[in-house]
Amino acid sequence: MSRRISKKSAVLTQKIEQSIIFVRGEKVILDYILASMYGVTTGALVQAVRRNPGRFPADFIYKLTNEELTNLKSQFVISSWGGRRHRPYAFTEQGVAMLSSVLRSERAVRVNVEIMRAFVRLRRLLITHADLAHKLEELEEKYDAQFRVVFDAIRELMSPAAVPEKHRIGFHPDE
């Protein structure tokens, strides 16, 4: 039985880690993703937040701007047809933690535990990445130019992949 629970937990943790995005330099999860994890509607989740404004200051939750939403749509190929009529809310780690006090179901508690674990794991990865970059700089200073190519290649591997340019599909006689 515990093995089955751990598999479910691993799947949920993977879904959570994939749902954490960077907006305004912070790790956040969008309201509709949280609602699906908690098993409630987005409207119910937002309503619970609105009923408890003192628990959700501006650094815990904020509404995405039109520009941020457009950027996310282009990055993640989010459909602009149908669905929501309002911009989504972004919950920071503290905002997600506060949700457990507003959504009092057993599922909300379990999901919140996994979300907190995912945020901690992501923080550790980012710290490790920063430590590696610092150690690489130290090594680069220590060794001469003959290793510069190696250091440049490692630094390039550590940088996030660039978003490929979109190409027109089909035959274009002018090209």
C-alpha positions as CSV (number, residue, x, y, z in Angstrom):
1,M,0.0,0.0,0.0
2,S,2.8,2.5,0.9
3,R,4.5,1.7,-2.4
4,R,1.3,2.7,-4.3
5,I,1.0,5.9,-2.3
6,S,4.6,6.8,-3.0
7,K,4.0,6.3,-6.8
8,K,1.0,8.6,-6.6
9,S,3.1,11.1,-4.7
10,A,5.9,10.9,-7.2
11,V,3.5,11.5,-10.1
12,L,1.9,14.5,-8.2
13,T,5.4,15.9,-7.4
14,Q,6.4,15.7,-11.0
15,K,3.2,17.5,-12.1
16,I,3.9,20.1,-9.5
17,E,7.5,20.7,-10.5
18,Q,6.4,21.1,-14.1
19,S,3.7,23.6,-13.0
20,I,6.1,25.9,-11.2
21,I,7.0,28.8,-13.6
22,F,9.0,32.0,-13.2
23,V,7.1,35.2,-13.4
24,R,8.5,38.6,-12.2
25,G,11.6,36.7,-11.0
26,E,9.6,34.5,-8.6
27,K,8.6,30.9,-8.7
28,V,4.8,30.7,-8.9
29,I,1.9,28.4,-9.7
30,L,-1.1,29.7,-11.6
31,D,-4.6,29.5,-10.0
32,Y,-6.2,27.1,-12.5
33,I,-3.4,24.6,-12.1
34,L,-3.7,24.7,-8.3
35,A,-7.5,24.4,-8.6
36,S,-7.1,21.2,-10.6
37,M,-4.6,19.8,-8.1
38,Y,-6.9,20.6,-5.2
39,G,-10.0,19.2,-7.0
40,V,-11.9,22.4,-7.0
41,T,-13.0,24.9,-9.6
42,T,-10.8,27.9,-10.3
43,G,-13.8,30.1,-9.3
44,A,-14.1,28.3,-5.9
45,L,-10.3,28.8,-5.3
46,V,-10.4,32.5,-6.2
47,Q,-13.5,33.0,-4.1
48,A,-11.8,31.4,-1.1
49,V,-8.9,33.8,-1.6
50,R,-11.2,36.8,-1.9
51,R,-13.1,35.9,1.3
52,N,-9.8,35.9,3.2
53,P,-7.9,39.0,1.9
54,G,-5.8,39.4,5.0
55,R,-4.2,36.0,4.4
56,F,-3.1,36.9,0.9
57,P,-1.0,40.1,0.7
58,A,0.5,41.3,-2.6
59,D,3.7,39.3,-2.2
60,F,1.7,36.0,-1.8
61,I,-0.6,36.4,-4.8
62,Y,-1.0,38.7,-7.8
63,K,-2.9,38.9,-11.0
64,L,-0.9,38.5,-14.2
65,T,-0.6,41.5,-16.5
66,N,-1.9,41.2,-20.1
67,E,1.8,41.2,-21.3
68,E,2.7,38.4,-18.9
69,L,-0.3,36.4,-20.0
70,T,0.6,36.9,-23.7
71,N,4.1,35.8,-23.0
72,L,3.0,32.7,-21.2
73,K,0.6,31.9,-24.0
74,S,3.4,32.1,-26.5
75,Q,5.8,30.1,-24.3
76,F,3.5,27.3,-23.4
77,V,1.1,27.3,-26.3
78,I,-1.9,28.1,-24.1
79,S,-5.1,28.3,-26.1
80,S,-6.7,31.7,-26.4
81,W,-10.0,30.3,-27.4
82,G,-12.8,29.9,-24.9
83,G,-12.1,29.2,-21.2
84,R,-11.3,32.1,-18.9
85,R,-12.5,35.6,-19.2
86,H,-10.1,37.0,-16.6
87,R,-6.3,36.9,-16.2
88,P,-5.1,34.2,-13.9
89,Y,-3.7,34.7,-10.4
90,A,-0.1,33.7,-9.7
91,F,0.6,32.2,-6.2
92,T,4.0,32.4,-4.7
93,E,5.3,29.7,-2.4
94,Q,3.9,31.6,0.6
95,G,0.6,32.0,-1.1
96,V,0.4,28.3,-1.8
97,A,1.2,27.6,1.8
98,M,-1.6,29.9,2.9
99,L,-4.1,28.1,0.7
100,S,-4.0,25.1,3.0
101,S,-5.5,27.3,5.8
102,V,-8.4,28.4,3.4
103,L,-9.0,25.1,1.6
104,R,-9.5,22.7,4.5
105,S,-10.0,19.4,2.8
106,E,-7.7,16.4,3.3
107,R,-6.7,16.5,-0.3
108,A,-5.7,20.2,0.0
109,V,-3.4,19.2,2.9
110,R,-1.8,16.4,1.0
111,V,-1.3,18.5,-2.2
112,N,0.2,21.4,-0.1
113,V,2.8,19.1,1.4
114,E,3.8,17.9,-2.0
115,I,3.9,21.5,-3.4
116,M,6.1,22.6,-0.5
117,R,8.5,19.7,-1.2
118,A,8.6,20.7,-4.9
119,F,9.5,24.3,-4.1
120,V,12.2,23.1,-1.7
121,R,13.6,20.7,-4.3
122,L,13.6,23.5,-6.9
123,R,15.4,25.9,-4.5
124,R,18.1,23.3,-3.9
125,L,18.6,22.8,-7.6
126,L,19.0,26.5,-8.1
127,I,21.5,26.8,-5.2
128,T,23.4,23.9,-6.7
129,H,23.4,25.5,-10.1
130,A,24.7,28.8,-8.6
131,D,27.4,26.9,-6.6
132,L,28.5,25.1,-9.8
133,A,28.8,28.4,-11.7
134,H,30.9,29.9,-8.8
135,K,33.2,26.9,-8.8
136,L,33.6,27.1,-12.5
137,E,34.6,30.8,-12.2
138,E,37.2,29.8,-9.6
139,L,38.6,27.1,-11.8
140,E,38.7,29.4,-14.8
141,E,40.7,32.0,-12.8
142,K,43.1,29.2,-11.7
143,Y,43.9,27.8,-15.1
144,D,45.2,29.5,-18.1
145,A,43.7,30.2,-21.6
146,Q,44.2,26.7,-22.9
147,F,41.1,25.6,-21.0
148,R,39.0,28.6,-21.9
149,V,37.3,26.6,-24.7
150,V,36.3,23.9,-22.2
151,F,35.0,26.5,-19.7
152,D,33.0,28.3,-22.4
153,A,31.4,25.0,-23.5
154,I,30.5,24.1,-19.9
155,R,29.0,27.6,-19.4
156,E,27.0,27.2,-22.6
157,L,25.6,23.8,-21.4
158,M,24.6,25.4,-18.1
159,S,22.7,28.3,-19.7
160,P,19.0,27.8,-20.4
161,A,18.1,26.7,-23.9
162,A,17.0,29.5,-26.2
163,V,13.5,29.4,-27.7
164,P,13.8,28.4,-31.3
165,E,12.6,30.9,-33.9
166,K,9.3,30.1,-35.6
167,H,9.6,29.3,-39.2
168,R,6.9,29.6,-41.8
169,I,5.6,26.3,-43.0
170,G,5.2,25.4,-46.7
171,F,6.6,26.5,-50.0
172,H,7.8,30.1,-50.3
173,P,9.0,31.1,-53.8
174,D,10.6,34.3,-52.5
175,E,13.1,32.4,-50.3
